[in-house]
Amino acid sequence: MGQIALEGMEFFAFHGYYDEEQKIGNKYGIDLYIDTDLHAAGASDQLRETVNYEVLYRVVAEEMRAPARLLEHLGHRVMDRVLEEFPYIEGVRVSVSKFNPPLGGICHRARITLERRR
């Protein structure tokens, strides 16, 4: 087993509980961790034997374009899509951060982390 991570992905998107947040948008961060067997890729040096990082990034970017009210909902959508696109992976963990959330005070980011295993 091994882990593939895409850390520090940043997107400007239109998520948020309040209608105003969905109009003005905000900056979001995603950290994604995939648990999968990396033995074949290590032995063969062939991309077809592993998870393609570009495809993984595209999946996250597509989900970030569809508005959501809650970070929890967005995180579950990302996990669902990753598991659908890569049926051979064994687990996925995603952290979704909203930078400078509108809380009425100073807060660098709000973050949720979700994990799912097959």
Beta strands, then each sheet from edge to edge (+ up, - down):
strand 1: 2-13
strand 2: 26-36
strand 3: 91-99
strand 4: 109-117
sheet 1: 1+ 2- 3+ 4-
end
